[in-house]
Amino acid sequence: MNPTPATATIPGYLAGTWKADPARCEITFSVRQVLVSKVRGRFTGHDVTIVTGEDPPGSSVAVTIDLATVDTGNERRDAHLRSAAYFEVEEYPTMSYRSTGIRRTGEGWSVDGELTFHGITRQVPLAVTVNGFGPDPSGGRRASFSATARVNRRDFGIDIAMDGTGLVVGEKVSVGLEIEAVLQE
């Protein structure tokens, strides 16, 4: 592959299909509670596929998250998040993200895409940093990406003012992804 200007700035860039290594990936979120503290959590069940094109803007991303795997370090809170008050896991067991376009933005990249959560689909851009491409110890190839986004829970039909315990929950939710993916042969 002859490097294009975009791929020349990404050392080791390689076109192909990449699957996230579940042991080396983290999908996290944080939201303000009572306007003072933050509740942080993560999802331990997810499937991430990245297809890198010959040129980065020709790439795509697909993510599916198992909402039942929410983990905030507090089982009572996790059960409440899985309930009808928030995620409604019995009716909406997964959240998904599908890219619709990728573009260069200054030092990083922006992935435009559609987030489907709670039965509602909205446009949500991801700010992405390409951490690198390189060999792994078993002779394969790995790629690493970091991404962030902010979503408004009300945009997805979660329109409660209180969390059931009398605590106010913020509207803006920060999302973070640390993805290490393995090239598929």
SEMIKE-536517 format. One line per 4 residues: number of its first residue (from 1); for each residue y, z, x of N, C-alpha, C. Coordinates in steps of 0.1 Angstrom, whole numbers. Example, Ala and Ser with C-alpha at 12.3 -4.5 7.8 and 13.67 -1.06 7.14 Angstrom:
2
1) -57,78,132,-45,78,123,-33,78,132 | -22,71,128,-11,71,137,0,79,129 .
// end
This chain:
185
1) -12,0,8,0,0,0,12,0,9 | 21,-10,7,34,-9,14,43,0,7 | 49,9,14,58,19,7,70,13,1 | 73,17,-12,86,13,-18,96,23,-13 .
5) 109,21,-16,118,32,-12,115,46,-18 | 110,46,-30,106,59,-37,94,65,-30 | 84,57,-27,72,63,-21,74,66,-6 | 84,60,0,86,63,14,92,77,16 .
9) 98,82,5,104,95,6,94,106,2 | 82,102,-1,71,111,-5,60,109,5 | 60,117,16,49,116,26,35,117,21 | 27,107,24,13,107,20,11,103,6 .
13) 21,98,-1,20,94,-15,8,84,-17 | 0,86,-27,-12,78,-30,-13,76,-45 | -15,63,-49,-17,60,-63,-31,64,-66 | -33,69,-79,-46,72,-83,-46,82,-95 .
17) -57,87,-99,-59,96,-110,-62,110,-104 | -55,120,-108,-56,134,-102,-59,143,-113 | -68,152,-111,-71,163,-121,-67,176,-114 | -61,185,-122,-56,198,-117,-69,206,-114 .
21) -68,213,-103,-78,223,-99,-74,236,-106 | -82,240,-116,-79,252,-124,-76,265,-115 | -83,266,-104,-82,278,-96,-69,278,-88 | -62,266,-88,-50,265,-80,-38,260,-88 .
25) -38,263,-101,-27,259,-110,-23,271,-118 | -10,271,-121,-4,281,-129,6,275,-139 | 4,279,-152,13,275,-162,19,288,-168 | 32,290,-166,38,303,-170,49,301,-179 .
29) 54,312,-185,65,312,-194,72,325,-193 | 85,326,-197,92,338,-198,103,337,-209 | 105,348,-216,115,348,-227,121,362,-227 | 134,362,-230,141,375,-231,137,382,-243 .
33) 136,396,-241,133,405,-252,144,415,-252 | 150,418,-263,161,428,-265,173,424,-256 | 174,412,-252,185,407,-244,186,414,-230 | 176,422,-227,177,430,-214,165,426,-205 .
37) 153,427,-210,141,425,-202,136,411,-205 | 127,407,-197,119,394,-199,105,397,-200 | 99,390,-210,84,390,-211,79,378,-204 | 70,380,-195,64,369,-187,49,368,-191 .
41) 45,355,-191,30,353,-193,26,340,-187 | 13,337,-190,7,325,-184,-4,321,-194 | -8,309,-192,-20,303,-199,-31,300,-189 | -42,306,-191,-53,304,-181,-62,292,-184 .
45) -61,287,-196,-70,275,-200,-61,263,-202 | -63,253,-193,-55,241,-194,-62,229,-187 | -58,217,-192,-63,205,-186,-51,196,-182 | -50,193,-170,-39,185,-165,-44,172,-158 .
49) -39,161,-162,-42,148,-156,-29,141,-152 | -28,137,-139,-17,130,-134,-22,117,-129 | -16,106,-133,-19,93,-128,-7,88,-121 | -8,87,-107,3,82,-99,2,67,-98 .
53) 13,60,-101,13,46,-101,16,41,-87 | 15,28,-85,19,22,-72,33,26,-68 | 41,27,-78,55,32,-76,57,44,-85 | 62,55,-81,63,68,-89,68,66,-103 .
57) 78,58,-106,82,57,-120,71,51,-129 | 61,45,-124,50,40,-131,39,50,-134 | 41,62,-130,31,73,-131,32,79,-145 | 22,88,-148,21,95,-161,15,109,-160 .
61) 17,117,-169,12,131,-170,7,134,-184 | -4,141,-184,-10,145,-197,-15,160,-195 | -10,169,-204,-14,183,-202,-18,188,-216 | -29,195,-216,-34,202,-228,-36,217,-225 .
65) -30,226,-233,-31,240,-230,-38,247,-241 | -48,255,-238,-55,263,-248,-47,276,-251 | -41,276,-263,-32,287,-266,-39,301,-267 | -52,301,-270,-59,313,-270,-60,320,-257 .
69) -57,313,-246,-58,319,-233,-45,325,-228 | -35,328,-237,-23,334,-233,-26,348,-227 | -19,351,-216,-21,363,-209,-7,369,-204 | -3,380,-211,10,386,-206,7,399,-199 .
73) -6,402,-197,-9,415,-191,-9,426,-201 | -8,423,-214,-8,433,-225,-16,427,-237 | -28,432,-238,-37,426,-248,-32,427,-263 | -25,438,-266,-19,439,-279,-8,428,-281 .
77) 0,426,-271,11,416,-272,4,402,-273 | -6,400,-265,-13,387,-265,-19,384,-279 | -25,394,-285,-31,392,-298,-20,388,-308 | -8,395,-307,3,392,-315,8,378,-313 .
81) 9,373,-301,13,360,-298,3,349,-304 | -10,353,-304,-20,343,-310,-19,343,-325 | -13,353,-331,-13,354,-346,-4,344,-353 | -4,345,-366,5,336,-374,20,338,-371 .
85) 24,349,-366,38,352,-363,43,343,-352 | 34,338,-343,39,330,-332,31,317,-331 | 20,317,-324,13,305,-321,4,300,-332 | -1,308,-341,-10,304,-351,-22,297,-345 .
89) -29,303,-336,-40,297,-328,-51,292,-336 | -54,298,-348,-65,293,-356,-61,280,-362 | -49,277,-365,-45,264,-370,-41,254,-359 | -34,259,-349,-29,251,-338,-35,256,-325 .
93) -47,253,-322,-54,259,-310,-48,254,-296 | -41,243,-296,-37,237,-283,-22,233,-284 | -16,232,-273,-3,226,-271,-5,215,-261 | 2,204,-263,0,192,-254,14,186,-250 .
97) 13,180,-238,25,173,-233,20,159,-228 | 28,149,-232,25,135,-227,38,129,-222 | 38,124,-210,50,118,-204,53,105,-211 | 66,102,-212,70,89,-217,78,81,-207 .
101) 81,87,-196,89,81,-185,91,90,-173 | 93,84,-162,95,92,-150,107,85,-142 | 116,93,-138,128,88,-130,132,97,-119 | 138,91,-109,143,99,-98,156,106,-102 .
105) 158,118,-97,171,126,-100,175,133,-88 | 184,128,-80,188,135,-68,177,138,-59 | 174,150,-56,164,154,-47,150,155,-53 | 149,154,-67,136,155,-73,134,144,-83 .
109) 126,147,-94,122,138,-104,124,144,-117 | 125,136,-127,125,141,-141,114,133,-148 | 106,141,-155,95,135,-164,100,137,-178 | 102,126,-185,105,126,-199,92,126,-206 .
113) 91,134,-217,79,135,-224,80,142,-237 | 69,142,-244,68,148,-258,59,160,-257 | 64,171,-261,57,184,-262,53,186,-277 | 40,187,-280,35,190,-293,30,205,-293 .
117) 36,213,-301,33,227,-302,36,231,-316 | 27,239,-322,28,245,-335,30,234,-346 | 23,222,-343,23,211,-352,36,203,-352 | 45,205,-343,57,198,-342,58,191,-328 .
121) 63,179,-328,65,172,-315,80,170,-312 | 84,174,-300,98,172,-296,99,167,-282 | 110,160,-279,112,155,-265,116,167,-256 | 109,168,-245,111,179,-235,111,173,-221 .
125) 122,173,-214,121,168,-200,116,179,-191 | 109,175,-181,104,184,-170,112,181,-157 | 118,190,-151,123,188,-137,112,191,-128 | 109,180,-119,97,181,-111,101,179,-96 .
129) 94,187,-88,94,186,-74,80,182,-69 | 80,172,-61,67,168,-55,66,176,-42 | 56,185,-41,55,193,-30,47,186,-18 | 39,177,-22,32,169,-11,19,164,-15 .
133) 14,155,-6,1,148,-8,-6,150,6 | -19,153,6,-26,155,18,-41,157,17 | -48,158,28,-62,160,27,-65,175,23 | -77,177,18,-82,190,15,-94,193,24 .
137) -98,206,25,-109,209,35,-122,202,32 | -125,198,20,-138,192,17,-137,176,19 | -126,171,25,-126,157,28,-119,149,17 | -115,155,6,-109,148,-5,-94,148,-3 .
141) -86,144,-13,-72,143,-12,-66,152,-23 | -55,159,-20,-48,168,-30,-34,164,-31 | -28,168,-42,-13,166,-44,-8,179,-51 | 4,182,-48,10,194,-54,23,191,-60 .
145) 26,197,-72,38,195,-79,43,208,-85 | 56,210,-86,62,221,-93,70,215,-104 | 71,222,-116,79,217,-127,84,228,-135 | 96,226,-141,102,236,-150,108,229,-162 .
149) 109,237,-173,116,232,-185,121,244,-193 | 130,242,-202,134,252,-211,133,246,-225 | 127,254,-234,125,250,-248,131,260,-257 | 134,256,-269,139,266,-279,128,268,-289 .
153) 123,280,-290,112,283,-299,114,278,-313 | 127,279,-318,130,275,-331,128,260,-334 | 129,252,-323,126,237,-324,112,235,-328 | 103,244,-326,89,243,-329,84,252,-340 .
157) 94,256,-349,91,263,-361,88,278,-359 | 91,283,-348,89,297,-346,103,303,-347 | 106,308,-359,119,311,-363,121,326,-367 | 115,334,-360,115,349,-363,126,355,-355 .
161) 133,365,-361,143,372,-354,137,384,-347 | 127,390,-352,120,402,-346,106,398,-342 | 101,406,-333,87,403,-328,77,411,-336 | 80,418,-347,71,426,-354,71,441,-350 .
165) 77,444,-339,79,458,-334,93,462,-335 | 102,453,-340,116,457,-341,124,452,-329 | 117,445,-320,124,440,-308,129,425,-310 | 141,423,-306,146,409,-307,140,400,-296 .
169) 136,388,-300,130,379,-290,140,367,-289 | 143,364,-276,152,353,-274,147,339,-279 | 156,330,-281,152,317,-285,148,308,-274 | 154,309,-262,151,300,-251,139,305,-243 .
173) 129,297,-241,117,300,-234,117,291,-221 | 116,298,-209,115,291,-197,100,288,-194 | 97,276,-190,83,272,-187,83,268,-172 | 72,272,-165,70,268,-151,56,263,-149 .
177) 54,253,-141,41,247,-138,40,246,-123 | 29,251,-117,26,249,-103,12,242,-103 | 12,230,-100,0,222,-101,-5,217,-88 | -18,220,-85,-24,214,-73,-36,206,-79 .
181) -36,193,-76,-45,183,-82,-53,176,-72 | -66,173,-76,-75,166,-67,-77,152,-71 | -76,143,-62,-78,128,-64,-92,126,-69 | -94,119,-80,-107,115,-86,-112,102,-80 .
185) -124,102,-77,-130,90,-70,-135,81,-81 .
// end
